[in-house]
Amino acid sequence: MAKRYFEDFKVGERIETAGATLTESHMIDFALRYDPQPFHLDSVAAKDSIYGGIIASGFLTLAMSFRLFMQTGALGDANLGGPGFEEVKFLKPVRPGDTLRVVVEIVDARASQSKQDRGILTVRATTYNQSNEAVLSYTCPHLLKRRPR
């Protein structure tokens, strides 16, 4: 992807990612490390839960979604990080074998008032499974370099 700066992004622009499939072992490994709840770890306990089987940690779904977006290279070298996530919503359980893809829409772009070398690009991301069901959404501001003058 060609080098882009803050000024090159427009509100309403959409970026779509490739897909990635989650395995049960990936879900369990993540849960063992970061989110050890029975419905993420134990197929017997998960079967008796409200989910009826193992589901991915929402944190794994969020991390995978963010990775898929970063792998597009859309923000490229202009990316300076961000202050955090906003409005994170876990909409539907993610199950072993689900293939996730993310649609990212730019919802706001404003130049920084205090630092003239950067702008704040806010995106709304929605993660879909292979059945085109939304499983996660979040809003996230990104700091981006402005075009050198």
VOFI-882153 format. One record per residue: residue number from 1; x, y, z of N, C-alpha, C, O, CB in turn. Coordinates in Angstrom, 3 decimals, always signed. Glycine has a CB too. Example, Ala and Ser with C-alpha at 12.3 -4.5 7.8 and 13.67 -1.06 7.14 Angstrom:
BEGIN
PT   seq        n.x        n.y        n.z       ca.x       ca.y       ca.z        c.x        c.y        c.z        o.x        o.y        o.z       cb.x       cb.y       cb.z
PT     1    +13.190     -5.690     +7.800    +12.300     -4.500     +7.800    +13.200     -3.300     +7.800    +14.236     -3.319     +8.465    +11.308     -4.473     +9.046
PT     2    +12.850     -2.250     +7.080    +13.670     -1.060     +7.140    +12.900     +0.030     +7.870    +13.409     +1.138     +8.039    +14.084     -0.598     +5.725
//
This chain:
BEGIN
PT   seq        n.x        n.y        n.z       ca.x       ca.y       ca.z        c.x        c.y        c.z        o.x        o.y        o.z       cb.x       cb.y       cb.z
PT     1     +0.844     -1.172     +0.000     +0.000     +0.000     +0.000     +0.893     +1.240     +0.000     +1.912     +1.280     +0.689     -0.962     -0.004     +1.220
PT     2     +0.504     +2.242     -0.772     +1.279     +3.475     -0.862     +1.282     +4.191     +0.488     +0.347     +4.061     +1.278     +0.711     +4.398     -1.965
PT     3     +2.345     +4.945     +0.734     +2.464     +5.673     +1.996     +1.350     +6.715     +2.083     +1.137     +7.508     +1.165     +3.863     +6.347     +2.121
PT     4     +0.652     +6.687     +3.212     -0.434     +7.621     +3.435     -0.190     +8.387     +4.732     +0.437     +7.891     +5.667     -1.790     +6.884     +3.479
PT     5     -0.696     +9.588     +4.753     -0.649    +10.422     +5.936     -2.073    +10.710     +6.391     -3.036    +10.354     +5.711     +0.126    +11.734     +5.663
PT     6     -2.198    +11.353     +7.538     -3.498    +11.683     +8.102     -4.418    +12.316     +7.052     -5.588    +11.947     +6.947     -3.329    +12.627     +9.292
PT     7     -3.897    +13.255     +6.287     -4.721    +13.996     +5.316     -5.273    +13.116     +4.197     -6.215    +13.510     +3.508     -3.910    +15.117     +4.708
PT     8     -4.705    +11.947     +4.013     -5.115    +11.070     +2.918     -6.344    +10.219     +3.248     -6.899     +9.566     +2.365     -3.971    +10.170     +2.541
PT     9     -6.767    +10.222     +4.504     -7.927     +9.432     +4.917     -9.168    +10.312     +4.929     -9.100    +11.487     +5.291     -7.698     +8.798     +6.310
PT    10    -10.282     +9.750     +4.540    -11.540    +10.500     +4.472    -12.616     +9.810     +5.294    -12.725     +8.583     +5.291    -12.004    +10.655     +3.014
PT    11    -13.406    +10.605     +5.993    -14.540    +10.063     +6.737    -15.435     +9.310     +5.750    -15.726     +9.797     +4.657    -15.339    +11.203     +7.478
PT    12    -15.858     +8.131     +6.150    -16.684     +7.277     +5.295    -15.897     +6.208     +4.561    -16.473     +5.233     +4.079    -17.412     +8.116     +4.300
PT    13    -14.593     +6.383     +4.474    -13.756     +5.370     +3.813    -13.863     +4.052     +4.564    -13.916     +4.026     +5.794    -12.272     +5.833     +3.739
PT    14    -13.895     +2.958     +3.811    -13.983     +1.620     +4.407    -12.777     +0.789     +4.004    -12.287     +0.865     +2.878    -15.287     +0.912     +3.980
PT    15    -12.314     -0.007     +4.957    -11.187     -0.910     +4.738    -11.655     -2.296     +5.170    -12.169     -2.463     +6.276     -9.889     -0.451     +5.536
PT    16    -11.480     -3.279     +4.306    -11.887     -4.645     +4.632    -10.657     -5.525     +4.732     -9.727     -5.411     +3.934    -12.872     -5.202     +3.574
PT    17    -10.664     -6.403     +5.720     -9.512     -7.270     +5.959     -9.702     -8.629     +5.311    -10.788     -8.977     +4.849     -9.271     -7.437     +7.454
PT    18     -8.634     -9.374     +5.291     -8.704    -10.791     +4.943     -9.353    -11.517     +6.115     -9.606    -10.917     +7.159     -7.278    -11.383     +4.619
PT    19     -9.620    -12.799     +5.943    -10.203    -13.595     +7.011     -9.146    -14.436     +7.718     -8.074    -14.700     +7.173    -11.302    -14.492     +6.460
PT    20     -9.471    -14.849     +8.942     -8.605    -15.745     +9.715     -9.514    -16.676    +10.508    -10.520    -16.255    +11.079     -7.627    -14.940    +10.670
PT    21     -9.135    -17.951    +10.530     -9.938    -18.955    +11.211     -9.332    -19.287    +12.574     -8.127    -19.506    +12.699    -10.057    -20.225    +10.351
PT    22    -10.188    -19.319    +13.581     -9.759    -19.645    +14.945    -10.011    -21.121    +15.226    -11.082    -21.649    +14.926    -10.498    -18.761    +15.984
PT    23     -9.020    -21.770    +15.799     -9.168    -23.176    +16.188     -9.475    -23.265    +17.680     -9.228    -22.324    +18.435     -7.885    -23.986    +15.847
PT    24    -10.010    -24.393    +18.088    -10.290    -24.598    +19.506     -8.998    -24.528    +20.321     -8.987    -23.963    +21.415    -10.992    -25.953    +19.727
PT    25     -7.922    -25.093    +19.802     -6.663    -25.067    +20.564     -6.147    -23.641    +20.731     -5.599    -23.307    +21.781     -5.597    -25.930    +19.870
PT    26     -6.311    -22.804    +19.726     -5.911    -21.401    +19.828     -6.734    -20.701    +20.905     -6.204    -19.932    +21.707     -6.078    -20.681    +18.467
PT    27     -8.035    -20.978    +20.913     -8.922    -20.361    +21.907     -8.547    -20.787    +23.332     -8.490    -19.962    +24.244    -10.387    -20.734    +21.615
PT    28     -8.295    -22.078    +23.504     -7.961    -22.598    +24.834     -6.606    -22.075    +25.290     -6.447    -21.705    +26.454     -7.960    -24.138    +24.830
PT    29     -5.624    -22.039    +24.386     -4.300    -21.522    +24.735     -4.389    -20.075    +25.205     -3.791    -19.709    +26.217     -3.347    -21.630    +23.535
PT    30     -5.136    -19.251    +24.471     -5.307    -17.854    +24.862     -5.981    -17.764    +26.234     -5.550    -17.002    +27.099     -6.136    -17.093    +23.803
PT    31     -7.040    -18.550    +26.417     -7.783    -18.505    +27.677     -6.921    -18.947    +28.860     -7.003    -18.369    +29.944     -9.027    -19.387    +27.585
PT    32     -6.100    -19.966    +28.652     -5.206    -20.407    +29.730     -4.291    -19.278    +30.186     -3.995    -19.147    +31.374     -4.365    -21.604    +29.272
PT    33     -3.854    -18.476    +29.245     -2.925    -17.392    +29.555     -3.611    -16.138    +30.091     -3.104    -15.485    +31.004     -2.139    -17.041    +28.330
PT    34     -4.776    -15.806    +29.512     -5.329    -14.474    +29.760     -6.777    -14.407    +30.235     -7.180    -13.381    +30.782     -5.218    -13.696    +28.542
PT    35     -7.559    -15.438    +30.054     -8.987    -15.348    +30.389     -9.513    -16.726    +30.797    -10.332    -17.316    +30.093     -9.805    -14.789    +29.183
PT    36     -9.037    -17.239    +31.943     -9.328    -18.622    +32.328    -10.738    -18.836    +32.894    -10.913    -19.087    +34.086     -8.324    -19.070    +33.341
PT    37    -11.717    -18.731    +32.025    -13.092    -19.021    +32.422    -13.483    -20.378    +31.831    -13.039    -20.718    +30.734    -14.076    -17.888    +31.946
PT    38    -14.306    -21.159    +32.540    -14.608    -22.526    +32.110    -15.138    -22.649    +30.682    -14.797    -23.605    +29.986    -15.601    -23.116    +33.039
PT    39    -15.950    -21.719    +30.239    -16.517    -21.816    +28.885    -15.511    -21.468    +27.798    -15.816    -21.597    +26.612    -17.720    -20.906    +28.761
PT    40    -14.305    -21.024    +28.187    -13.209    -20.810    +27.238    -12.205    -21.960    +27.279    -11.414    -22.126    +26.350    -12.498    -19.485    +27.537
PT    41    -12.234    -22.754    +28.349    -11.174    -23.738    +28.613    -11.580    -25.202    +28.542    -10.809    -26.044    +28.081    -10.619    -23.486    +29.940
PT    42    -12.768    -25.497    +28.989    -13.168    -26.875    +29.266    -14.407    -27.235    +28.459    -15.483    -26.682    +28.687    -13.432    -27.075    +30.771
PT    43    -14.258    -28.157    +27.517    -15.378    -28.488    +26.628    -16.566    -29.073    +27.386    -17.711    -28.848    +26.993    -14.924    -29.468    +25.560
PT    44    -16.321    -29.818    +28.464    -17.429    -30.388    +29.246    -18.165    -29.267    +29.986    -19.391    -29.171    +29.920    -16.903    -31.460    +30.259
PT    45    -17.415    -28.432    +30.683    -18.043    -27.308    +31.397    -18.717    -26.357    +30.416    -19.800    -25.840    +30.691    -16.997    -26.544    +32.238
PT    46    -18.088    -26.132    +29.292    -18.648    -25.217    +28.290    -19.954    -25.758    +27.719    -20.878    -24.996    +27.435    -17.640    -24.980    +27.157
PT    47    -20.025    -27.077    +27.553    -21.248    -27.695    +27.017    -22.428    -27.441    +27.945    -23.561    -27.285    +27.487    -21.051    -29.214    +26.819
PT    48    -22.164    -27.398    +29.247    -23.220    -27.159    +30.226    -23.458    -25.672    +30.503    -24.312    -25.323    +31.318    -22.881    -27.862    +31.516
PT    49    -22.713    -24.799    +29.832    -22.871    -23.354    +30.044    -23.995    -22.817    +29.149    -24.581    -23.557    +28.360    -21.534    -22.602    +29.752
PT    50    -24.276    -21.551    +29.283    -25.293    -20.920    +28.436    -24.876    -20.890    +26.967    -25.709    -20.639    +26.096    -25.572    -19.502    +28.921
PT    51    -23.597    -21.141    +26.683    -23.095    -21.095    +25.310    -23.168    -22.447    +24.602    -23.084    -22.509    +23.376    -21.670    -20.602    +25.305
PT    52    -23.323    -23.522    +25.361    -23.453    -24.853    +24.772    -22.175    -25.408    +24.170    -22.218    -26.406    +23.450    -24.496    -24.823    +23.730
PT    53    -21.047    -24.789    +24.446    -19.752    -25.250    +23.943    -18.703    -24.177    +24.129    -18.996    -23.055    +24.543    -19.849    -25.642    +22.464
PT    54    -17.479    -24.544    +23.816    -16.339    -23.615    +23.936    -16.574    -22.391    +23.050    -17.004    -22.500    +21.902    -15.001    -24.322    +23.542
PT    55    -16.278    -21.230    +23.620    -16.289    -19.991    +22.841    -14.971    -19.264    +23.080    -14.297    -19.479    +24.087    -17.510    -19.084    +23.226
PT    56    -14.624    -18.408    +22.142    -13.399    -17.613    +22.272    -13.592    -16.514    +23.303    -14.683    -15.962    +23.446    -12.994    -17.004    +20.914
PT    57    -12.539    -16.211    +24.007    -12.538    -15.032    +24.869    -12.814    -13.802    +24.008    -12.321    -13.694    +22.885    -11.177    -14.890    +25.635
PT    58    -13.601    -12.884    +24.544    -13.820    -11.627    +23.833    -12.519    -10.879    +23.605    -12.356    -10.180    +22.605    -14.791    -10.750    +24.601
PT    59    -11.583    -11.036    +24.554    -10.284    -10.371    +24.404     -9.514    -10.947    +23.212     -8.816    -10.219    +22.506     -9.449    -10.518    +25.697
PT    60     -9.646    -12.245    +22.996     -9.010    -12.861    +21.827     -9.650    -12.340    +20.548     -8.953    -12.023    +19.585     -9.117    -14.403    +21.891
PT    61    -10.963    -12.254    +20.540    -11.667    -11.740    +19.363    -11.241    -10.304    +19.073    -11.021     -9.942    +17.918    -13.195    -11.814    +19.568
PT    62    -11.124     -9.491    +20.113    -10.682     -8.108    +19.945     -9.248     -8.056    +19.416     -8.953     -7.310    +18.483    -10.785     -7.348    +21.279
PT    63     -8.360     -8.852    +20.016     -6.955     -8.861    +19.591     -6.826     -9.343    +18.145     -6.068     -8.768    +17.364     -6.115     -9.757    +20.524
PT    64     -7.560    -10.390    +17.793     -7.511    -10.911    +16.429     -8.048     -9.870    +15.445     -7.485     -9.682    +14.366     -8.318    -12.224    +16.321
PT    65     -9.112     -9.211    +15.810     -9.705     -8.185    +14.939     -8.726     -7.039    +14.710     -8.566     -6.561    +13.587    -11.015     -7.645    +15.549
PT    66     -8.077     -6.607    +15.780     -7.103     -5.520    +15.662     -5.927     -5.957    +14.793     -5.452     -5.193    +13.953     -6.606     -5.079    +17.058
PT    67     -5.464     -7.179    +14.998     -4.359     -7.693    +14.183     -4.736     -7.723    +12.704     -3.945     -7.314    +11.854     -3.956     -9.099    +14.652
PT    68     -5.935     -8.204    +12.394     -6.367     -8.254    +10.992     -6.357     -6.866    +10.365     -5.944     -6.698     +9.218     -7.771     -8.868    +10.884
PT    69     -6.818     -5.865    +11.129     -6.790     -4.494    +10.611     -5.356     -4.021    +10.413     -5.033     -3.456     +9.368     -7.534     -3.541    +11.563
PT    70     -4.491     -4.243    +11.398     -3.105     -3.803    +11.261     -2.416     -4.489    +10.083     -1.576     -3.882     +9.418     -2.333     -4.080    +12.551
PT    71     -2.764     -5.746     +9.820     -2.146     -6.476     +8.716     -2.526     -5.917     +7.345     -1.854     -6.221     +6.360     -2.533     -7.931     +8.790
PT    72     -3.572     -5.117     +7.253     -3.901     -4.506     +5.960     -2.844     -3.489     +5.561     -2.680     -3.194     +4.378     -5.283     -3.834     +6.012
PT    73     -2.119     -2.947     +6.550     -1.131     -1.913     +6.266     -1.756     -0.563     +5.987     -1.063     +0.361     +5.561     -0.287     -2.320     +5.101
PT    74     -3.054     -0.428     +6.219     -3.762     +0.811     +5.876     -3.176     +2.036     +6.573     -3.095     +3.107     +5.972     -5.228     +0.682     +6.232
PT    75     -2.772     +1.892     +7.823     -2.220     +3.037     +8.549     -0.735     +3.215     +8.302     -0.199     +4.313     +8.453     -2.470     +2.883    +10.029
PT    76     -0.078     +2.143     +7.924     +1.325     +2.175     +7.531     +2.236     +2.905     +8.490     +2.060     +2.849     +9.707     +1.445     +2.791     +6.210
PT    77     +3.219     +3.596     +7.921     +4.226     +4.310     +8.703     +3.674     +5.537     +9.418     +4.335     +6.093    +10.295     +5.357     +4.724     +7.810
PT    78     +2.472     +5.959     +9.053     +1.889     +7.140     +9.685     +1.358     +6.831    +11.083     +1.115     +7.749    +11.866     +0.767     +7.699     +8.818
PT    79     +1.178     +5.561    +11.404     +0.584     +5.155    +12.675     +1.492     +5.503    +13.854     +2.659     +5.113    +13.895     +0.294     +3.656    +12.664
PT    80     +0.938     +6.236    +14.801     +1.665     +6.601    +16.024     +1.048     +5.948    +17.259     +1.398     +6.307    +18.384     +1.684     +8.123    +16.196
PT    81     +0.142     +5.001    +17.066     -0.527     +4.356    +18.195     -1.833     +5.045    +18.508     -2.361     +5.803    +17.694     +0.371     +4.355    +19.426
PT    82     -2.349     +4.783    +19.682     -3.619     +5.383    +20.051     -3.846     +5.339    +21.544     -3.152     +4.620    +22.262     -4.749     +4.692    +19.341
PT    83     -4.821     +6.108    +22.019     -5.080     +6.191    +23.454     -5.943     +5.068    +24.016     -6.086     +4.972    +25.235     -5.728     +7.482    +23.754
PT    84     -6.523     +4.218    +23.177     -7.323     +3.118    +23.702     -8.532     +2.815    +22.847     -8.760     +3.447    +21.815     -7.764     +3.426    +25.096
PT    85     -9.300     +1.841    +23.292    -10.512     +1.435    +22.599    -11.714     +2.071    +23.276    -11.701     +2.337    +24.478    -10.647     -0.102    +22.573
PT    86    -12.745     +2.309    +22.492    -13.990     +2.848    +23.021    -15.132     +1.961    +22.532    -15.030     +1.332    +21.478    -14.200     +4.340    +22.583
PT    87    -16.182     +1.914    +23.275    -17.404     +1.238    +22.828    -17.157     -0.183    +22.331    -17.649     -0.553    +21.265    -18.059     +2.041    +21.733
PT    88    -16.419     -0.970    +23.066    -16.187     -2.367    +22.685    -17.435     -3.164    +23.026    -17.918     -3.120    +24.157    -14.926     -2.960    +23.407
PT    89    -17.959     -3.898    +22.038    -19.162     -4.709    +22.250    -18.940     -6.111    +21.699    -18.593     -6.292    +20.532    -20.398     -4.053    +21.582
PT    90    -19.149     -7.095    +22.563    -19.099     -8.499    +22.155    -20.523     -8.878    +21.762    -21.385     -9.036    +22.627    -18.532     -9.441    +23.311
PT    91    -20.771     -9.024    +20.478    -22.129     -9.149    +19.957    -22.646    -10.576    +19.848    -23.845    -10.821    +19.980    -22.194     -8.520    +18.628
PT    92    -21.745    -11.510    +19.608    -22.131    -12.902    +19.395    -20.918    -13.767    +19.719    -19.789    -13.370    +19.429    -22.637    -13.149    +17.920
PT    93    -21.129    -14.950    +20.318    -19.979    -15.807    +20.619    -19.231    -16.241    +19.362    -19.824    -16.476    +18.309    -20.435    -17.033    +21.388
PT    94    -17.921    -16.338    +19.506    -17.065    -16.868    +18.438    -16.712    -18.293    +18.819    -16.257    -18.561    +19.931    -15.766    -15.988    +18.228
PT    95    -16.926    -19.199    +17.883    -16.768    -20.623    +18.158    -15.590    -21.202    +17.368    -15.150    -20.618    +16.378    -18.064    -21.380    +17.817
PT    96    -15.089    -22.350    +17.816    -14.002    -22.991    +17.071    -14.390    -23.183    +15.603    -15.497    -23.622    +15.288    -13.638    -24.351    +17.707
PT    97    -13.462    -22.847    +14.725    -13.697    -22.978    +13.291    -14.281    -21.737    +12.641    -14.378    -21.671    +11.416    -14.602    -24.122    +13.043
PT    98    -14.674    -20.745    +13.447    -15.195    -19.514    +12.857    -14.066    -18.775    +12.134    -12.932    -18.718    +12.609    -15.835    -18.607    +13.948
PT    99    -14.401    -18.222    +10.995    -13.476    -17.394    +10.233    -13.924    -15.951    +10.373    -15.047    -15.593    +10.019    -13.417    -17.827     +8.731
PT   100    -13.032    -15.137    +10.891    -13.344    -13.733    +11.161    -12.736    -12.825    +10.114    -11.639    -13.073     +9.614    -12.851    -13.332    +12.543
PT   101    -13.456    -11.780     +9.794    -12.966    -10.697     +8.938    -13.505     -9.406     +9.517    -14.505     -9.414    +10.235    -13.407    -10.884     +7.430
PT   102    -12.856     -8.307     +9.214    -13.204     -7.034     +9.831    -13.457     -5.983     +8.752    -12.732     -5.890     +7.761    -12.086     -6.569    +10.792
PT   103    -14.499     -5.204     +8.975    -14.776     -4.039     +8.134    -14.560     -2.813     +9.022    -15.191     -2.670    +10.069    -16.253     -4.078     +7.521
PT   104    -13.668     -1.944     +8.590    -13.297     -0.758     +9.347    -13.771     +0.462     +8.572    -13.497     +0.601     +7.380    -11.755     -0.701     +9.604
PT   105    -14.481     +1.337     +9.259    -14.948     +2.576     +8.633    -14.380     +3.766     +9.389    -14.397     +3.792    +10.620    -16.501     +2.638     +8.602
PT   106    -13.883     +4.738     +8.661    -13.383     +5.961     +9.278    -14.593     +6.826     +9.615    -15.373     +7.196     +8.737    -12.374     +6.721     +8.332
PT   107    -14.735     +7.143    +10.901    -15.912     +7.899    +11.339    -15.582     +9.333    +11.756    -16.483    +10.161    +11.889    -16.577     +7.184    +12.492
PT   108    -14.302     +9.629    +11.960    -13.927    +10.997    +12.316    -12.452    +11.193    +12.001    -11.644    +10.275    +12.139    -14.219    +11.295    +13.822
PT   109    -12.120    +12.399    +11.577    -10.724    +12.768    +11.311    -10.564    +14.234    +11.710    -11.223    +15.119    +11.165    -10.331    +12.535     +9.786
PT   110     -9.679    +14.466    +12.669     -9.447    +15.849    +13.097     -7.977    +16.070    +13.403     -7.302    +15.214    +13.974    -10.302    +16.190    +14.329
PT   111     -7.514    +17.214    +13.017     -6.129    +17.586    +13.287     -5.969    +17.848    +14.777     -6.869    +18.391    +15.417     -5.711    +18.834    +12.458
PT   112     -4.838    +17.466    +15.322     -4.549    +17.737    +16.730     -4.421    +19.240    +16.933     -3.789    +19.930    +16.133     -3.254    +17.007    +17.187
PT   113     -5.021    +19.744    +18.004     -4.924    +21.163    +18.321     -3.598    +21.493    +19.015     -3.099    +22.614    +18.915     -6.099    +21.586    +19.204
PT   114     -3.037    +20.512    +19.713     -1.835    +20.779    +20.499     -0.538    +20.348    +19.810     +0.534    +20.858    +20.137     -1.945    +20.087    +21.821
PT   115     -0.627    +19.416    +18.864     +0.573    +18.920    +18.182     +0.320    +18.963    +16.678     -0.419    +18.140    +16.137     +0.939    +17.464    +18.652
PT   116     +0.930    +19.913    +16.027     +0.665    +20.170    +14.614     +1.146    +19.065    +13.673     +0.779    +19.042    +12.498     +1.305    +21.456    +14.223
PT   117     +1.973    +18.144    +14.195     +2.531    +17.097    +13.335     +1.645    +15.853    +13.247     +2.030    +14.867    +12.619     +3.897    +16.703    +13.839
PT   118     +0.458    +15.890    +13.872     -0.390    +14.686    +13.876     -1.872    +15.018    +13.842     -2.301    +16.142    +14.101     -0.095    +13.843    +15.100
PT   119     -2.627    +13.985    +13.509     -4.079    +14.071    +13.524     -4.641    +12.850    +14.222     -3.925    +11.887    +14.494     -4.645    +14.193    +12.094
PT   120     -5.938    +12.902    +14.510     -6.616    +11.801    +15.189     -7.671    +11.241    +14.233     -8.622    +11.920    +13.847     -7.266    +12.273    +16.548
PT   121     -7.465     +9.997    +13.877     -8.360     +9.285    +12.969     -9.139     +8.277    +13.801     -8.546     +7.379    +14.399     -7.568     +8.578    +11.801
PT   122    -10.454     +8.414    +13.847    -11.272     +7.490    +14.623    -11.955     +6.511    +13.684    -12.582     +6.901    +12.699    -12.317     +8.251    +15.474
PT   123    -11.820     +5.227    +14.011    -12.418     +4.177    +13.186    -13.448     +3.396    +13.999    -13.336     +3.257    +15.217    -11.327     +3.224    +12.637
PT   124    -14.448     +2.895    +13.291    -15.395     +1.944    +13.869    -15.182     +0.630    +13.141    -15.307     +0.551    +11.919    -16.894     +2.445    +13.747
PT   125    -14.863     -0.382    +13.899    -14.591     -1.696    +13.317    -15.715     -2.657    +13.693    -16.190     -2.669    +14.829    -13.216     -2.245    +13.796
PT   126    -16.126     -3.454    +12.726    -17.091     -4.521    +12.981    -16.489     -5.811    +12.465    -16.059     -5.897    +11.315    -18.476     -4.230    +12.306
PT   127    -16.463     -6.814    +13.333    -15.918     -8.122    +12.986    -17.074     -9.058    +12.671    -18.057     -9.128    +13.409    -15.034     -8.691    +14.138
PT   128    -16.937     -9.779    +11.559    -17.972    -10.699    +11.093    -17.424    -12.119    +11.053    -16.230    -12.328    +10.840    -18.492    -10.280     +9.699
PT   129    -18.304    -13.087    +11.258    -17.920    -14.483    +11.076    -18.240    -14.915     +9.645    -18.689    -14.107     +8.832    -18.646    -15.397    +12.104
PT   130    -18.010    -16.174     +9.350    -18.184    -16.694     +7.992    -19.640    -16.655     +7.530    -19.904    -16.779     +6.334    -17.666    -18.115     +7.915
PT   131    -20.585    -16.488     +8.450    -22.008    -16.387     +8.097    -22.448    -14.934     +7.979    -23.640    -14.642     +7.886    -22.870    -17.108     +9.140
PT   132    -21.474    -14.027     +7.983    -21.709    -12.593     +7.884    -22.490    -12.042     +9.080    -23.209    -11.050     +8.960    -22.452    -12.285     +6.605
PT   133    -22.337    -12.700    +10.237    -22.945    -12.234    +11.476    -21.925    -11.374    +12.214    -20.769    -11.773    +12.357    -23.421    -13.432    +12.363
PT   134    -22.336    -10.209    +12.679    -21.445     -9.349    +13.453    -21.206     -9.996    +14.820    -22.153    -10.333    +15.530    -22.046     -7.909    +13.610
PT   135    -19.928    -10.165    +15.180    -19.576    -10.783    +16.454    -18.913     -9.806    +17.420    -18.862    -10.065    +18.623    -18.661    -11.957    +16.216
PT   136    -18.406     -8.686    +16.906    -17.695     -7.705    +17.729    -17.760     -6.362    +17.040    -17.751     -6.281    +15.811    -16.219     -8.127    +17.975
PT   137    -17.824     -5.309    +17.833    -17.643     -3.970    +17.281    -16.861     -3.137    +18.286    -16.934     -3.355    +19.495    -19.016     -3.301    +16.945
PT   138    -16.122     -2.189    +17.760    -15.400     -1.262    +18.630    -15.122     +0.018    +17.865    -15.133     +0.052    +16.634    -14.077     -1.891    +19.149
PT   139    -14.876     +1.061    +18.626    -14.427     +2.334    +18.078    -13.042     +2.584    +18.660    -12.789     +2.314    +19.834    -15.432     +3.516    +18.413
PT   140    -12.147     +3.104    +17.817    -10.772     +3.290    +18.267    -10.147     +4.507    +17.580    -10.098     +4.564    +16.351     -9.937     +2.023    +17.987
PT   141     -9.671     +5.473    +18.357     -8.925     +6.582    +17.769     -7.464     +6.177    +17.543     -6.862     +5.492    +18.369     -9.005     +7.833    +18.678
PT   142     -6.915     +6.609    +16.420     -5.508     +6.363    +16.089     -4.834     +7.709    +15.865     -5.399     +8.598    +15.228     -5.365     +5.442    +14.820
PT   143     -3.635     +7.851    +16.388     -2.831     +9.030    +16.104     -2.036     +8.753    +14.836     -1.389     +7.714    +14.711     -1.886     +9.388    +17.303
PT   144     -2.093     +9.690    +13.904     -1.381     +9.517    +12.630     -0.546    +10.751    +12.324     -0.932    +11.877    +12.638     -2.375     +9.245    +11.476
PT   145     +0.609    +10.515    +11.704     +1.470    +11.610    +11.249     +0.741    +12.417    +10.180     +0.024    +11.868     +9.344     +2.821    +11.065    +10.698
PT   146     +0.942    +13.730    +10.227     +0.457    +14.585     +9.151     +1.548    +14.682     +8.083     +2.724    +14.431     +8.342     +0.064    +16.004     +9.688
PT   147     +1.128    +15.046     +6.904     +2.067    +15.190     +5.790     +3.074    +16.293     +6.110     +2.689    +17.389     +6.516     +1.312    +15.504     +4.465
PT   148     +4.372    +16.000     +5.925     +5.384    +17.040     +6.187     +5.167    +18.236     +5.272     +4.779    +18.097     +4.112     +6.813    +16.477     +5.993
PT   149     +5.425    +19.398     +5.819     +5.215    +20.630     +5.025     +6.483    +21.132     +4.432     +6.480    +22.150     +3.740     +4.602    +21.718     +5.866
//
